[in-house]
Amino acid sequence: MEDYKFLFKVVLVGNAGVGKTCLVRRFTQGVFPPGQGATIGVDFMIKTVEINNERIKLQIWDTAGQERFRSITQSYYRSAHALILVYDISCQPTFDCLTDWLREIEEYASFKVLRVLVGNKIDREDREIPTEVGEDFAKRHDMYYLETSAKASDNVEKLFMQIAAELMEAKCKELPNYESSGAQSINGKTTTIRDNPCCDRLG
Ligand SMILES: Nc1nc2c(ncn2[C@@H]2O[C@H](COP(=O)(O)OP(=O)(O)OP(=O)(O)O)[C@@H](O)[C@H]2O)c(=O)[nH]1
């Protein structure tokens, strides 16, 4: 039997080429893959992490950004616990498409889904979208915001770990007799994490 207390499904979406596959590979395998093709349909990887002595299994679905796969990728939204919407900070069109992606998310994902906006490729020097613009977009659409580099390994671990922590927190809150202690935040939004007696009753 596999030893984990929680299983969460995390789905990455966003335009082709923004770095979704590289973010997943960096987090799950610790590598920045050299030239690889576009994702075809959907790919998935697993990583088990530990938070407050609880093992959390993350099932990470990497969807193809290309339009022609849209009908396949949409079907993966529904059961997602968290959706990571990625754009490339050095490519304005990938930011301009965010409202289209949000429309898809609203149509196909659960209303309870945790939504995180990620500006990737911050190692690049040809930035086109200032941090504040990304932050402001996220705030207006009630999303967390984080900037990452899959290449330089900036904030990638933080991204997935904080999503895991946030989802675990939300799950524990559904249980009776919940109290909280300790806090972590993704860029200002605070999510409470605690040593979790309530979680011991799960699984
Ligand atoms: N400089 C830089 N390049 C990156 C970074 N992440 C990804 N790339 C590059 O961006 C290109 C696309 O990366 P992918 O991870 O395949 O992009 P994707 O979003 O999965 O693309 P699709 O599968 O077509 O949807 C590749 O050439 C990567 O090497 C990053 O953090 N910094």
The ligand as a MOL file (V3000), in Angstrom:
LIG
                    3D

  0  0  0     0  0            999 V3000
M  V30 BEGIN CTAB
M  V30 COUNTS 32 34 0 0 0
M  V30 BEGIN ATOM
M  V30 1 N 15.0660 30.9960 -20.3710 0
M  V30 2 C 14.1470 30.1010 -20.0130 0
M  V30 3 N 13.6220 29.2610 -20.9190 0
M  V30 4 C 12.6770 28.3780 -20.5010 0
M  V30 5 C 12.2410 28.3120 -19.1530 0
M  V30 6 N 11.2870 27.3430 -19.0730 0
M  V30 7 C 11.1600 26.8260 -20.2970 0
M  V30 8 N 11.9940 27.4420 -21.1670 0
M  V30 9 C 12.1470 27.1550 -22.5980 0
M  V30 10 O 10.9150 27.4130 -23.2440 0
M  V30 11 C 10.6690 26.4610 -24.2750 0
M  V30 12 C 9.3180 25.7900 -24.0770 0
M  V30 13 O 9.3350 25.0460 -22.8600 0
M  V30 14 P 8.2450 23.9140 -22.5610 0
M  V30 15 O 8.4030 23.5130 -21.1380 0
M  V30 16 O 8.3070 22.8440 -23.5900 0
M  V30 17 O 6.9010 24.7410 -22.7890 0
M  V30 18 P 5.3920 24.2320 -22.6400 0
M  V30 19 O 4.6260 25.3320 -22.0140 0
M  V30 20 O 5.3460 22.9160 -21.9590 0
M  V30 21 O 4.9540 24.0660 -24.1680 0
M  V30 22 P 3.7640 23.1330 -24.7880 0
M  V30 23 O 4.0650 21.7230 -24.3800 0
M  V30 24 O 3.8240 23.3330 -26.2780 0
M  V30 25 O 2.4730 23.6430 -24.2200 0
M  V30 26 C 11.8480 25.4930 -24.2540 0
M  V30 27 O 12.7580 25.8940 -25.2430 0
M  V30 28 C 12.4470 25.6820 -22.8860 0
M  V30 29 O 13.8360 25.4300 -22.8750 0
M  V30 30 C 12.8230 29.2250 -18.2060 0
M  V30 31 O 12.5090 29.2430 -17.0220 0
M  V30 32 N 13.7630 30.0860 -18.6970 0
M  V30 END ATOM
M  V30 BEGIN BOND
M  V30 1 1 1 2
M  V30 2 2 2 3
M  V30 3 1 2 32
M  V30 4 1 3 4
M  V30 5 2 4 5
M  V30 6 1 4 8
M  V30 7 1 5 6
M  V30 8 1 5 30
M  V30 9 2 6 7
M  V30 10 1 7 8
M  V30 11 1 8 9
M  V30 12 1 9 10
M  V30 13 1 9 28
M  V30 14 1 10 11
M  V30 15 1 11 12
M  V30 16 1 11 26
M  V30 17 1 12 13
M  V30 18 1 13 14
M  V30 19 2 14 15
M  V30 20 1 14 16
M  V30 21 1 14 17
M  V30 22 1 17 18
M  V30 23 2 18 19
M  V30 24 1 18 20
M  V30 25 1 18 21
M  V30 26 1 21 22
M  V30 27 2 22 23
M  V30 28 1 22 24
M  V30 29 1 22 25
M  V30 30 1 26 27
M  V30 31 1 26 28
M  V30 32 1 28 29
M  V30 33 2 30 31
M  V30 34 1 30 32
M  V30 END BOND
M  V30 END CTAB
M  END
